Amino acid sequence: MNVLIVGGGGRENAIADAVARSERKPAMFSVMAKKNPGIASLCEDVLLVKETEVEKVVEYARSKNIEVAFVGPEAPLAAGLADALEEAGIGVVGPKKDVARIEFDKAWARNFMRDNNIDGCPAFKVFTSEEGLEDYIEELGNVAIKPAGLTGGKGVKVMGDQLPDTKAAFEYSRSLLDGDNVVVEENLIGEEFTLQAFVDGKNLAFTPCVQDHKRAFENDLGPNTGGMGSYSSADELLPFMNVDDIEPAREIMRATVKALHEATGTPFKGILYGQFILTKDGPKVIEFNARFGDPEAMNVLPLLETDMVDVMSAVAKGTLDELDVKFAHKATVCKYAVPAGYPDEPTKDKEVVVGDIGDAILFYSSVYEKDGKVYTTGSRAVAVVGIEDTIDKAEKIAQNALENIIGDLHFRNDIGKPELIQRRIDHMEEIRG
């Protein structure tokens, strides 16, 4: 089988790595904007082009007789790449534009949840102008402000963190109205977790839960990033979760897939990513994404025990219910090394040298290879993943690996450490009362 991976980040490196483990021995090809050495080393051929150049991607897929493609990032999904590939007779892991809209149009997504009575939706309103905006912010009192379009995980601001008061929330909302609609919603209080699933249009195969860390600096300080690292537990939950917390989140995702098909006439085939927050009233939806998370893909895909090519084929053909998708019962810790100054003023074009990383897995992200050397681009550079029986042991493997990567880089030491996780547990116990 000939398989195409679209995208050149850490998430796509993890996807390619999972495909490379397949007993089907597929021939792998890739399309990416810059040459990611981790992906390129696994592929027979690489096309260096923007992933949103749909016609060029489809033409390349045809020329390589691709049978199934995995679209990693959100931008090509928003550009309609899945639609075009499917029209060319190529199976796709990645939803068509009609249903991928649940990620790239947050206003549409919230209205969709409300109109289809999907559980877990907070109080919200969508604004296209300033009319009524300030009054609604004052009415809710504690708000999250979201631009409706794609922002790479960095556009959302909430009171108590980036916004000190309702006046600041109003001013930020006004600034967004210049080029986008704005979603104003209640600021949910709790602990965030990510639940991801393979989806074939009707059936869902869930991965273990993961918790990401958006803030740039230790103790959850600093600006939001695309994600500095993440961890998962060996029992598929997270240390602050109870057994009865997970099923409501899964049911929300099942209902969402069903309603998307009914509302649009288009089945959702690919990855559904639910960003949840566990509140005193159970899990609520912060947002949905139409692809794997980055870094969360790097936690769950190395644990996948079912053949990745079989999973991809089942997603594309709508036969996921015939496959037992299993994950190893291991804990993982993923940590990113990012350019110094990231995300506000990152250094660029600095060499990255990987030393002895021990038992960790290395995934290249926003880097490029030139003359046999690897350089940073200004975004997240490389990620390392430790896998062990406990989070604590996995963290030590990841931390040791980071300390043996040389470059003008920064990383968070605290992700996966017992002290930070205990704070999460204590916080959730306090919320539950």
C-alpha angles and dihedrals in degrees: 000000000000113000129191125206114199115202138042108227137099091276091055091046087057091048091049091048091053091049090049090058091058118122086216088075094219124195104243128209131177143205117200140146096236128023109264104197094208093057096036092055090060096046134084090214140002132206113206105210137115109283090227093064090099100181093051092048092050092046090052092048090052092048091054095045092239114191099186132013129199112210107204109182130055100233097070090046089055088049091057099252094144090053092051095046092050091049087055089056095255121135113238137204096201130072127258119256095260092063099027083067087086085080107032097045110048092178091055090045094055093046089048091053092049095044092049096042093241109176121239098044115141126217107281148155131200118225128199093174139015093266108123092352099117093043093053093049089052091046094055092039096194112052148171116217118209131180107225096231136065115297104163091250094298106093101073118096127183136195115257091034119042095359117057098193146351092276091058089046090054093048092049090049091051091051091054094051091073092077108007148026116265129225115208114192141161113279104244117217120216143065121313124227136173123229117186131185142184106236129195097187095278111019126063128205108195127215124212117282118265134193117215126201112219101177117096098224139048121280088032095287131141133036125330118267136184085270131301096209146316144210140210134195130237092243096057092247126083127251093257094048131092124216092253093054095073105055095061089053092049091048091052089055093047091050090048093054091048093047093047090058093046094046098046106021087234121111115229107237119176133036124341113198117195116198102200136179118209107223134175086269095051131263120345128187118251092176145321125237127198097220142037117294122250111247095013093068088062091058098050107031096062086056094053108119097177114085107270094216090054090051092049092049091049092051092050094045098041094242101117090124088067093058128074102219108201135183128198114256095241135124120241137196121192121191128184127216108209133184116276109267094027129183102015104031108006123180114239140205093024119147119250118206119192115209130180105327095176115207095348124113116235123214122184115218130169098004135108133216122229128169091348094306130106122229136186123248100199097268130082108318115193136354130206126201128202118200122194144130093276136033090238093056092044090051092055091053092050094045093050090052093051091052089058096054113094125208146086089301143141131201140171114254095193102064109113095007117135094242094057093044092049089055088055091051093047091047092052093046089052091050092049088051 
